[in-house]
C-alpha cells in the first residue's frame, strides 16, 4: 500500500521560513579575498557532488528502475498457477457450476441431519461423500497434466467412459469426507466400535488421518478466504457482543454440481436416478512399479 508523506524539515530552516524573514546568523570572514574565492569555488564543487542535493533525482531514478523491473518480471515470469480466465486454472474452468446466494443455518446448538451419531446420520454423510453423489470421473490428457504435479503413472479408466481416460474426482468430496472423519473423531466412544470407522485401527493411523484432514481443511479455508460478513448483536443477559452465525454466502449450486458429477461418473452408468451398469475398477498394470512414495 502506497502512502503519501508530507516532507518536513525539522531542525533546519525551510523555504517558507526564508520567505517569511528568516535570517542566517552573521559572521566575520576568517580569510582574505583570494582565500574567499577559493573557498566559494570549493563550496560549489561540494554542492555539485553532495548526494543530499541530488537526493530527489536519485529517489525518482530508483523508483523508475524498480517499476520497470517489476513490469518486465511480470511480463516474462508468469506464475505457475496462471489463471486462464481470471477465475480458475484451465482444467477447473471446464467444470464451472452456477452460484446462488444462501444463508447459513449457524445458530449455536442447531441440529441437522448431519449432526450427532448413529446409522441415520452416517447415511446422510455417505449420501454427500460417496457414489453416486461423489463418484470418480474421467478427465482429459491436458486436464490431468495440468492438475497432477507428479506427471507420470496416471490411473486410467476404460476408453469411452466419461469424457476422458484419466481417473479423477472433485476435491469437495474428499473435503467433506474429512469433515465427516473429524465428526467421528470427536465421538470415538461410539465410532471405535463400528466397522468402517475407526474399529480395529491403531492410534497412530487414526491420529494420522485426523491430522491429515485438519491440514487439508486449513488449506481449503485459507485458499477460498471467505469474506462473507459475520455480524454481532447485543443479547439479553450477555455483556459481550454475540456473533450471528446465520451469514449470507455466495455458494455453488450443490444440486447442479451433483448432476454434473453423475454425468461424468466413471464408476457407474446412470439412467435417470438408477445405476444400470457398473464399470470395472481400475487395476494396476502388471510390471508397473509407480511412484516411490505417495504424492
FISERO-715293 format. One record per residue: residue number from 1; x negated, y, z of N, C-alpha, C in turn; residue in three letters. Coordinates in steps of 0.02 Angstrom, whole numbers, padded with zeros to 5 digits. Example, Ala and Ser with C-alpha at 12.3 -4.5 7.8 and 13.67 -1.06 7.14 Angstrom:
# residues 2
  resi     nc1     nc2     nc3    cac1    cac2    cac3     cc1     cc2     cc3  resn
     1  -00660  -00284   00390  -00615  -00225   00390  -00660  -00165   00390   Ala
     2  -00642  -00112   00354  -00684  -00053   00357  -00645   00002   00394   Ser
***
This chain:
# residues 295
  resi     nc1     nc2     nc3    cac1    cac2    cac3     cc1     cc2     cc3  resn
     1  -00043  -00059   00000   00000   00000   00000  -00045   00061   00000   Unk
     2  -00027   00108  -00046  -00067   00168  -00051  -00037   00221  -00006   Unk
     3  -00081   00259   00026  -00058   00313   00069  -00093   00377   00046   Unk
     4  -00059   00433   00054  -00089   00497   00039  -00115   00527   00104   Unk
     5  -00177   00548   00101  -00207   00577   00160  -00219   00651   00146   Unk
     6  -00206   00693   00195  -00221   00764   00191  -00291   00774   00216   Unk
     7  -00333   00807   00176  -00402   00818   00196  -00406   00879   00242   Unk
     8  -00442   00871   00296  -00455   00925   00343  -00530   00933   00349   Unk
     9  -00550   00987   00378  -00622   00999   00385  -00637   01018   00457   Unk
    10  -00628   00971   00503  -00640   00987   00574  -00713   01003   00586   Unk
    11  -00724   01053   00628  -00792   01068   00648  -00830   01110   00599   Unk
    12  -00800   01131   00542  -00835   01173   00493  -00784   01218   00460   Unk
    13  -00804   01275   00433  -00757   01322   00402  -00726   01294   00339   Unk
    14  -00662   01303   00331  -00627   01282   00271  -00622   01341   00224   Unk
    15  -00602   01327   00161  -00596   01380   00112  -00545   01432   00135   Unk
    16  -00491   01410   00165  -00440   01457   00188  -00467   01503   00242   Unk
    17  -00515   01479   00283  -00545   01520   00335  -00588   01574   00305   Unk
    18  -00625   01558   00250  -00668   01607   00218  -00626   01664   00189   Unk
    19  -00567   01645   00160  -00525   01696   00130  -00492   01739   00183   Unk
    20  -00484   01713   00242  -00448   01750   00294  -00494   01790   00339   Unk
    21  -00557   01798   00317  -00601   01842   00354  -00654   01808   00395   Unk
    22  -00664   01743   00386  -00716   01709   00423  -00784   01733   00399   Unk
    23  -00828   01749   00445  -00894   01774   00428  -00947   01728   00457   Unk
    24  -00996   01711   00413  -01051   01671   00436  -01095   01713   00482   Unk
    25  -01127   01684   00531  -01170   01722   00577  -01230   01751   00540   Unk
    26  -01251   01813   00559  -01309   01844   00529  -01372   01818   00561   Unk
    27  -01429   01826   00523  -01493   01803   00549  -01548   01843   00516   Unk
    28  -01606   01842   00544  -01664   01878   00518  -01707   01831   00478   Unk
    29  -01724   01850   00413  -01766   01805   00372  -01832   01790   00407   Unk
    30  -01856   01730   00398  -01919   01709   00428  -01975   01705   00376   Unk
    31  -01960   01730   00314  -02012   01726   00263  -02008   01789   00220   Unk
    32  -02061   01800   00180  -02063   01859   00136  -02023   01845   00073   Unk
    33  -02024   01893   00025  -01982   01887  -00035  -02000   01827  -00078   Unk
    34  -02067   01814  -00088  -02088   01757  -00129  -02064   01691  -00098   Unk
    35  -02075   01688  -00032  -02054   01627   00002  -01978   01619  -00001   Unk
    36  -01943   01678   00000  -01870   01675  -00003  -01847   01648  -00070   Unk
    37  -01879   01669  -00126  -01860   01645  -00192  -01872   01570  -00197   Unk
    38  -01932   01548  -00171  -01946   01476  -00173  -01894   01437  -00132   Unk
    39  -01875   01464  -00076  -01826   01431  -00032  -01758   01425  -00067   Unk
    40  -01736   01481  -00101  -01672   01479  -00135  -01673   01429  -00192   Unk
    41  -01729   01424  -00228  -01734   01375  -00282  -01729   01305  -00255   Unk
    42  -01764   01292  -00200  -01761   01226  -00169  -01691   01210  -00146   Unk
    43  -01657   01262  -00118  -01589   01251  -00094  -01542   01231  -00150   Unk
    44  -01550   01263  -00210  -01510   01246  -00268  -01521   01174  -00288   Unk
    45  -01585   01152  -00289  -01601   01083  -00308  -01571   01034  -00258   Unk
    46  -01576   01051  -00195  -01548   01007  -00143  -01473   00999  -00153   Unk
    47  -01439   01056  -00168  -01367   01053  -00178  -01350   01011  -00240   Unk
    48  -01393   01016  -00292  -01379   00978  -00352  -01383   00903  -00341   Unk
    49  -01426   00881  -00295  -01436   00810  -00284  -01406   00785  -00219   Unk
    50  -01375   00829  -00182  -01344   00808  -00119  -01280   00770  -00134   Unk
    51  -01274   00707  -00112  -01215   00668  -00127  -01151   00698  -00101   Unk
    52  -01155   00739  -00049  -01094   00769  -00022  -01061   00815  -00072   Unk
    53  -01103   00848  -00114  -01074   00894  -00163  -01041   00857  -00221   Unk
    54  -01063   00797  -00235  -01034   00758  -00290  -00988   00703  -00265   Unk
    55  -00968   00707  -00201  -00926   00654  -00172  -00860   00646  -00208   Unk
    56  -00822   00700  -00224  -00759   00691  -00260  -00768   00654  -00326   Unk
    57  -00819   00673  -00365  -00832   00639  -00428  -00849   00566  -00417   Unk
    58  -00888   00552  -00365  -00907   00483  -00350  -00846   00441  -00333   Unk
    59  -00801   00469  -00292  -00740   00433  -00273  -00697   00419  -00334   Unk
    60  -00688   00470  -00376  -00648   00462  -00437  -00677   00407  -00482   Unk
    61  -00743   00409  -00491  -00776   00358  -00533  -00767   00289  -00504   Unk
    62  -00774   00283  -00438  -00767   00218  -00405  -00696   00191  -00413   Unk
    63  -00646   00234  -00403  -00577   00212  -00410  -00562   00191  -00482   Unk
    64  -00587   00229  -00530  -00576   00213  -00600  -00608   00147  -00618   Unk
    65  -00669   00135  -00593  -00704   00072  -00606  -00666   00013  -00576   Unk
    66  -00643   00021  -00514  -00606  -00033  -00482  -00541  -00049  -00519   Unk
    67  -00506   00004  -00540  -00443  -00006  -00575  -00454  -00042  -00641   Unk
    68  -00507  -00022  -00677  -00523  -00054  -00741  -00540  -00127  -00730   Unk
    69  -00579  -00141  -00677  -00598  -00210  -00662  -00537  -00253  -00647   Unk
    70  -00490  -00226  -00608  -00430  -00264  -00590  -00388  -00279  -00652   Unk
    71  -00380  -00229  -00696  -00340  -00239  -00757  -00371  -00293  -00801   Unk
    72  -00438  -00290  -00809  -00472  -00340  -00850  -00466  -00409  -00819   Unk
    73  -00473  -00412  -00752  -00468  -00477  -00717  -00399  -00508  -00727   Unk
    74  -00346  -00467  -00720  -00279  -00493  -00727  -00264  -00514  -00799   Unk
    75  -00296  -00480  -00846  -00285  -00497  -00916  -00319  -00561  -00937   Unk
    76  -00377  -00575  -00905  -00417  -00633  -00925  -00403  -00694  -00883   Unk
    77  -00401  -00684  -00817  -00393  -00740  -00770  -00321  -00743  -00746   Unk
    78  -00281  -00783  -00779  -00211  -00791  -00759  -00207  -00844  -00704   Unk
    79  -00162  -00836  -00656  -00156  -00885  -00602  -00135  -00953  -00628   Unk
    80  -00158  -01006  -00592  -00143  -01074  -00613  -00069  -01090  -00610   Unk
    81  -00032  -01053  -00569   00040  -01066  -00563   00078  -01013  -00602   Unk
    82   00053  -00993  -00660   00084  -00941  -00700   00157  -00958  -00714   Unk
    83   00200  -00910  -00707   00271  -00921  -00718   00290  -00908  -00790   Unk
    84   00322  -00955  -00821   00337  -00950  -00892   00392  -00899  -00906   Unk
    85   00440  -00892  -00861   00496  -00847  -00874   00508  -00798  -00817   Unk
    86   00457  -00788  -00775   00463  -00742  -00720   00497  -00771  -00659   Unk
    87   00523  -00831  -00663   00559  -00862  -00607   00529  -00928  -00586   Unk
    88   00517  -00972  -00634   00495  -01039  -00618   00437  -01059  -00664   Unk
    89   00395  -01107  -00641   00347  -01137  -00688   00386  -01170  -00745   Unk
    90   00351  -01181  -00801   00385  -01205  -00861   00426  -01268  -00849   Unk
    91   00396  -01317  -00813   00432  -01380  -00802   00496  -01369  -00763   Unk
    92   00495  -01324  -00714   00555  -01312  -00673   00608  -01274  -00712   Unk
    93   00587  -01234  -00761   00636  -01193  -00798   00685  -01236  -00838   Unk
    94   00668  -01300  -00848   00713  -01345  -00884   00770  -01369  -00840   Unk
    95   00767  -01354  -00776   00817  -01380  -00729   00848  -01324  -00687   Unk
    96   00863  -01270  -00719   00894  -01214  -00683   00966  -01231  -00664   Unk
    97   00984  -01210  -00604   01051  -01225  -00577   01086  -01159  -00562   Unk
    98   01150  -01153  -00578   01186  -01091  -00562   01187  -01078  -00487   Unk
    99   01192  -01015  -00469   01191  -00996  -00398   01259  -00969  -00376   Unk
   100   01268  -00966  -00312   01330  -00941  -00283   01314  -00910  -00215   Unk
   101   01357  -00864  -00192   01348  -00834  -00126   01386  -00877  -00076   Unk
   102   01351  -00896  -00023   01380  -00941   00027   01363  -00916   00097   Unk
   103   01411  -00920   00142   01399  -00902   00212   01385  -00965   00252   Unk
   104   01327  -00966   00284   01310  -01023   00326   01356  -01028   00386   Unk
   105   01369  -01088   00408   01404  -01100   00470   01352  -01115   00523   Unk
   106   01330  -01063   00558   01273  -01071   00601   01284  -01058   00674   Unk
   107   01347  -01053   00695   01360  -01039   00766   01328  -01092   00810   Unk
   108   01298  -01070   00864   01263  -01116   00909   01311  -01168   00938   Unk
   109   01291  -01231   00933   01332  -01285   00959   01383  -01312   00910   Unk
   110   01386  -01283   00850   01435  -01306   00800   01417  -01376   00775   Unk
   111   01466  -01420   00772   01456  -01488   00749   01480  -01495   00677   Unk
   112   01449  -01541   00640   01470  -01556   00572   01461  -01631   00559   Unk
   113   01477  -01653   00499   01469  -01724   00483   01396  -01745   00483   Unk
   114   01350  -01696   00484   01279  -01711   00482   01245  -01707   00551   Unk
   115   01283  -01693   00603   01254  -01689   00670   01275  -01749   00712   Unk
   116   01232  -01765   00760   01247  -01821   00804   01214  -01885   00780   Unk
   117   01238  -01942   00806   01210  -02007   00789   01267  -02055   00772   Unk
   118   01249  -02111   00741   01298  -02162   00727   01304  -02177   00653   Unk
   119   01338  -02231   00635   01344  -02253   00565   01376  -02201   00520   Unk
   120   01426  -02165   00543   01459  -02116   00500   01413  -02057   00484   Unk
   121   01375  -02035   00534   01327  -01981   00523   01272  -02004   00476   Unk
   122   01248  -02065   00487   01196  -02092   00443   01220  -02097   00371   Unk
   123   01283  -02117   00362   01312  -02122   00295   01316  -02054   00261   Unk
   124   01332  -02002   00299   01335  -01935   00271   01266  -01913   00246   Unk
   125   01214  -01928   00285   01147  -01910   00264   01124  -01952   00204   Unk
   126   01140  -02015   00204   01122  -02058   00147   01155  -02033   00083   Unk
   127   01214  -02005   00089   01252  -01981   00032   01219  -01922  -00003   Unk
   128   01179  -01883   00035   01147  -01825   00004   01072  -01835  -00008   Unk
   129   01046  -01893   00010   00974  -01904   00001   00958  -01963  -00043   Unk
   130   01003  -02010  -00050   00990  -02071  -00088   01032  -02073  -00151   Unk
   131   01015  -02120  -00197   01055  -02129  -00257   01126  -02148  -00237   Unk
   132   01177  -02124  -00273   01172  -02090  -00338   01156  -02016  -00335   Unk
   133   01163  -01985  -00275   01151  -01913  -00271   01078  -01896  -00286   Unk
   134   01033  -01930  -00253   00962  -01914  -00259   00921  -01965  -00295   Unk
   135   00950  -01995  -00348   00913  -02046  -00385   00855  -02017  -00424   Unk
   136   00808  -02060  -00444   00750  -02039  -00483   00770  -02019  -00553   Unk
   137   00730  -01976  -00584   00743  -01952  -00651   00682  -01965  -00695   Unk
   138   00691  -01958  -00760   00635  -01964  -00807   00618  -01896  -00836   Unk
   139   00553  -01879  -00837   00532  -01813  -00863   00485  -01823  -00922   Unk
   140   00475  -01770  -00961   00435  -01773  -01022   00360  -01771  -01006   Unk
   141   00320  -01784  -01058   00247  -01782  -01051   00224  -01714  -01026   Unk
   142   00248  -01661  -01057   00224  -01594  -01039   00245  -01576  -00968   Unk
   143   00305  -01595  -00948   00327  -01581  -00879   00285  -01619  -00829   Unk
   144   00269  -01680  -00844   00228  -01720  -00798   00158  -01692  -00792   Unk
   145   00128  -01674  -00849   00059  -01647  -00848   00056  -01582  -00809   Unk
   146   00107  -01541  -00813   00107  -01478  -00777   00118  -01488  -00702   Unk
   147   00157  -01539  -00685   00178  -01548  -00615   00131  -01592  -00574   Unk
   148   00095  -01638  -00606   00054  -01686  -00570  -00019  -01663  -00569   Unk
   149  -00044  -01647  -00510  -00112  -01620  -00505  -00165  -01673  -00517   Unk
   150  -00147  -01737  -00511  -00196  -01790  -00521  -00209  -01803  -00594   Unk
   151  -00158  -01797  -00636  -00167  -01801  -00708  -00179  -01870  -00737   Unk
   152  -00168  -01923  -00699  -00178  -01990  -00726  -00136  -02040  -00686   Unk
   153  -00133  -02102  -00713  -00097  -02157  -00680  -00023  -02140  -00669   Unk
   154   00009  -02116  -00721   00080  -02099  -00716   00122  -02162  -00710   Unk
   155   00176  -02157  -00670   00225  -02211  -00666   00277  -02199  -00721   Unk
   156   00286  -02250  -00765   00330  -02242  -00822   00395  -02280  -00812   Unk
   157   00447  -02257  -00846   00511  -02292  -00846   00524  -02317  -00917   Unk
   158   00575  -02357  -00925   00591  -02385  -00990   00601  -02329  -01042   Unk
   159   00576  -02340  -01102   00587  -02292  -01156   00662  -02284  -01168   Unk
   160   00683  -02223  -01181   00753  -02210  -01195   00796  -02199  -01134   Unk
   161   00766  -02205  -01075   00803  -02193  -01013   00791  -02122  -00991   Unk
   162   00844  -02084  -00977   00835  -02014  -00959   00812  -01975  -01020   Unk
   163   00782  -01917  -01008   00758  -01877  -01065   00682  -01878  -01069   Unk
   164   00650  -01919  -01027   00577  -01926  -01029   00557  -01993  -01000   Unk
   165   00494  -02010  -01007   00471  -02077  -00988   00433  -02078  -00922   Unk
   166   00422  -02020  -00891   00384  -02017  -00828   00431  -02013  -00768   Unk
   167   00418  -02055  -00718   00461  -02057  -00659   00451  -01995  -00615   Unk
   168   00506  -01966  -00593   00503  -01906  -00550   00567  -01902  -00509   Unk
   169   00570  -01854  -00466   00631  -01839  -00428   00629  -01767  -00406   Unk
   170   00686  -01737  -00394   00689  -01668  -00370   00668  -01666  -00297   Unk
   171   00624  -01619  -00281   00593  -01617  -00214   00644  -01604  -00159   Unk
   172   00700  -01573  -00175   00750  -01558  -00124   00773  -01621  -00088   Unk
   173   00775  -01678  -00124   00798  -01739  -00092   00746  -01767  -00043   Unk
   174   00683  -01756  -00058   00631  -01775  -00009   00634  -01729   00051   Unk
   175   00646  -01665   00039   00650  -01617   00095   00710  -01634   00140   Unk
   176   00766  -01652   00111   00824  -01672   00151   00809  -01737   00189   Unk
   177   00774  -01782   00157   00753  -01843   00192   00711  -01826   00253   Unk
   178   00668  -01776   00247   00627  -01755   00304   00670  -01726   00360   Unk
   179   00720  -01687   00343   00765  -01660   00394   00800  -01718   00429   Unk
   180   00822  -01767   00391   00856  -01825   00419   00810  -01863   00466   Unk
   181   00747  -01870   00446   00699  -01906   00487   00686  -01869   00553   Unk
   182   00681  -01803   00550   00672  -01764   00611   00734  -01769   00656   Unk
   183   00793  -01771   00624   00855  -01781   00662   00851  -01846   00702   Unk
   184   00829  -01899   00669   00823  -01963   00702   00767  -01962   00754   Unk
   185   00715  -01921   00741   00659  -01917   00787   00677  -01888   00854   Unk
   186   00727  -01845   00857   00746  -01816   00921   00795  -01861   00959   Unk
   187   00816  -01915   00926   00859  -01965   00959   00828  -02034   00953   Unk
   188   00765  -02037   00974   00729  -02101   00971   00764  -02154   01015   Unk
   189   00797  -02132   01067   00831  -02180   01111   00881  -02222   01073   Unk
   190   00908  -02195   01019   00957  -02231   00978   00924  -02263   00917   Unk
   191   00884  -02225   00881   00859  -02248   00816   00800  -02295   00821   Unk
   192   00767  -02300   00878   00715  -02351   00886   00744  -02421   00883   Unk
   193   00809  -02427   00894   00841  -02493   00898   00878  -02511   00835   Unk
   194   00878  -02466   00785   00918  -02479   00725   00873  -02490   00664   Unk
   195   00885  -02544   00630   00847  -02562   00571   00852  -02507   00518   Unk
   196   00798  -02494   00484   00798  -02443   00433   00778  -02374   00458   Unk
   197   00768  -02367   00523   00747  -02303   00551   00676  -02310   00578   Unk
   198   00670  -02314   00644   00604  -02322   00674   00594  -02391   00704   Unk
   199   00643  -02435   00697   00639  -02500   00728   00578  -02539   00704   Unk
   200   00536  -02560   00751   00478  -02601   00735   00417  -02561   00712   Unk
   201   00423  -02496   00705   00367  -02455   00683   00324  -02434   00742   Unk
   202   00258  -02431   00732   00213  -02410   00785   00220  -02335   00796   Unk
   203   00197  -02312   00855   00200  -02241   00870   00158  -02201   00820   Unk
   204   00103  -02229   00798   00060  -02194   00750   00097  -02182   00685   Unk
   205   00133  -02232   00661   00170  -02225   00599   00228  -02175   00607   Unk
   206   00264  -02181   00662   00320  -02135   00675   00296  -02063   00678   Unk
   207   00244  -02051   00718   00218  -01983   00725   00190  -01957   00659   Unk
   208   00157  -02001   00622   00130  -01981   00557   00185  -01958   00509   Unk
   209   00240  -01994   00508   00296  -01974   00464   00328  -01909   00488   Unk
   210   00338  -01903   00552   00370  -01842   00578   00327  -01780   00566   Unk
   211   00262  -01787   00578   00216  -01730   00567   00212  -01713   00493   Unk
   212   00213  -01764   00450   00215  -01752   00378   00276  -01710   00359   Unk
   213   00333  -01728   00388   00395  -01692   00372   00394  -01621   00398   Unk
   214   00367  -01611   00458   00362  -01543   00485   00320  -01500   00438   Unk
   215   00265  -01526   00413   00221  -01488   00369   00253  -01474   00302   Unk
   216   00288  -01524   00274   00323  -01514   00211   00376  -01459   00217   Unk
   217   00414  -01460   00271   00467  -01411   00281   00439  -01342   00295   Unk
   218   00383  -01339   00331   00350  -01274   00342   00331  -01242   00276   Unk
   219   00298  -01281   00232   00277  -01254   00168   00338  -01235   00125   Unk
   220   00390  -01274   00128   00450  -01260   00089   00482  -01194   00111   Unk
   221   00489  -01183   00176   00520  -01122   00201   00477  -01061   00186   Unk
   222   00411  -01068   00194   00367  -01011   00180   00362  -00998   00106   Unk
   223   00371  -01049   00065   00371  -01040  -00008   00432  -00999  -00030   Unk
   224   00490  -01017  -00005   00551  -00983  -00026   00560  -00916   00009   Unk
   225   00533  -00909   00070   00535  -00845   00105   00603  -00813   00105   Unk
   226   00652  -00846   00132   00721  -00823   00132   00727  -00755   00166   Unk
   227   00749  -00705   00129   00757  -00637   00156   00831  -00621   00170   Unk
   228   00873  -00672   00176   00941  -00660   00198   00940  -00628   00267   Unk
   229   00986  -00583   00280   00983  -00543   00341   01017  -00577   00400   Unk
   230   00980  -00585   00453   01006  -00609   00517   01021  -00549   00560   Unk
   231   01085  -00538   00576   01105  -00479   00614   01119  -00497   00687   Unk
   232   01130  -00445   00728   01138  -00456   00800   01199  -00419   00826   Unk
   233   01228  -00448   00878   01287  -00418   00910   01277  -00415   00986   Unk
   234   01314  -00369   01017   01319  -00370   01090   01374  -00418   01109   Unk
   235   01361  -00460   01158   01409  -00511   01179   01423  -00503   01254   Unk
   236   01486  -00509   01272   01507  -00502   01341   01468  -00551   01386   Unk
   237   01441  -00524   01441   01405  -00565   01488   01332  -00575   01470   Unk
   238   01310  -00548   01414   01240  -00554   01393   01210  -00485   01386   Unk
   239   01150  -00477   01413   01117  -00412   01412   01069  -00404   01353   Unk
   240   01057  -00458   01317   01011  -00456   01260   01051  -00462   01195   Unk
   241   01027  -00430   01140   01060  -00438   01076   01065  -00512   01057   Unk
   242   01124  -00532   01031   01135  -00603   01015   01137  -00611   00939   Unk
   243   01096  -00657   00911   01093  -00666   00839   01156  -00698   00810   Unk
   244   01178  -00673   00753   01234  -00702   00717   01206  -00747   00662   Unk
   245   01208  -00812   00674   01178  -00860   00628   01223  -00876   00568   Unk
   246   01283  -00846   00565   01328  -00857   00509   01310  -00808   00453   Unk
   247   01253  -00822   00422   01222  -00775   00375   01243  -00788   00303   Unk
   248   01241  -00735   00262   01255  -00741   00191   01191  -00759   00153   Unk
   249   01198  -00805   00105   01141  -00828   00066   01160  -00835  -00007   Unk
   250   01110  -00826  -00051   01118  -00843  -00121   01093  -00914  -00129   Unk
   251   01138  -00960  -00144   01122  -01032  -00144   01130  -01062  -00213   Unk
   252   01093  -01114  -00227   01105  -01153  -00287   01169  -01194  -00278   Unk
   253   01206  -01200  -00331   01268  -01238  -00330   01251  -01312  -00321   Unk
   254   01264  -01338  -00261   01243  -01407  -00245   01277  -01458  -00290   Unk
   255   01341  -01449  -00302   01378  -01496  -00344   01350  -01497  -00415   Unk
   256   01331  -01438  -00441   01301  -01435  -00508   01234  -01470  -00509   Unk
   257   01195  -01463  -00456   01130  -01496  -00452   01139  -01572  -00451   Unk
   258   01188  -01596  -00414   01201  -01668  -00410   01224  -01695  -00478   Unk
   259   01266  -01657  -00513   01289  -01679  -00579   01230  -01684  -00627   Unk
   260   01185  -01635  -00624   01126  -01637  -00667   01082  -01697  -00651   Unk
   261   01074  -01710  -00586   01031  -01766  -00566   01061  -01833  -00589   Unk
   262   01126  -01840  -00585   01159  -01901  -00608   01150  -01910  -00683   Unk
   263   01153  -01855  -00719   01145  -01858  -00792   01076  -01882  -00811   Unk
   264   01026  -01864  -00770   00956  -01881  -00785   00934  -01945  -00749   Unk
   265   00977  -01974  -00708   00960  -02031  -00666   00932  -02089  -00709   Unk
   266   00876  -02116  -00688   00846  -02173  -00723   00850  -02236  -00681   Unk
   267   00885  -02233  -00625   00893  -02293  -00584   00959  -02328  -00599   Unk
   268   01007  -02289  -00622   01073  -02317  -00639   01102  -02280  -00699   Unk
   269   01142  -02315  -00738   01179  -02283  -00792   01250  -02272  -00768   Unk
   270   01273  -02210  -00776   01337  -02191  -00746   01391  -02181  -00798   Unk
   271   01450  -02204  -00782   01509  -02190  -00822   01561  -02161  -00775   Unk
   272   01571  -02095  -00780   01613  -02062  -00731   01578  -02060  -00665   Unk
   273   01608  -02090  -00614   01577  -02090  -00548   01552  -02159  -00528   Unk
   274   01555  -02207  -00575   01535  -02275  -00559   01474  -02296  -00598   Unk
   275   01430  -02334  -00565   01371  -02360  -00598   01391  -02421  -00639   Unk
   276   01375  -02419  -00704   01392  -02475  -00748   01331  -02517  -00765   Unk
   277   01272  -02493  -00749   01211  -02531  -00764   01155  -02506  -00720   Unk
   278   01115  -02552  -00696   01055  -02533  -00657   00993  -02549  -00698   Unk
   279   00948  -02500  -00702   00886  -02511  -00737   00836  -02544  -00691   Unk
   280   00790  -02580  -00720   00740  -02614  -00679   00693  -02563  -00647   Unk
   281   00671  -02578  -00587   00624  -02534  -00553   00556  -02538  -00586   Unk
   282   00520  -02483  -00593   00454  -02485  -00624   00407  -02532  -00586   Unk
   283   00368  -02570  -00623   00319  -02615  -00593   00249  -02593  -00614   Unk
   284   00202  -02601  -00569   00133  -02581  -00583   00103  -02628  -00636   Unk
   285   00074  -02600  -00690   00044  -02642  -00742  -00013  -02684  -00715   Unk
   286  -00019  -02744  -00741  -00073  -02789  -00719  -00141  -02759  -00737   Unk
   287  -00188  -02764  -00690  -00255  -02740  -00702  -00265  -02666  -00688   Unk
   288  -00210  -02630  -00675  -00216  -02558  -00660  -00231  -02549  -00586   Unk
   289  -00287  -02514  -00571  -00306  -02502  -00502  -00270  -02441  -00474   Unk
   290  -00272  -02385  -00510  -00238  -02325  -00488  -00284  -02278  -00449   Unk
   291  -00256  -02227  -00418  -00294  -02178  -00380  -00329  -02211  -00321   Unk
   292  -00388  -02185  -00303  -00425  -02213  -00246  -00387  -02203  -00181   Unk
   293  -00355  -02145  -00173  -00317  -02130  -00113  -00250  -02099  -00134   Unk
   294  -00199  -02103  -00091  -00135  -02071  -00108  -00144  -01996  -00118   Unk
   295  -00109  -01966  -00165  -00116  -01893  -00176  -00087  -01853  -00118   Unk
***
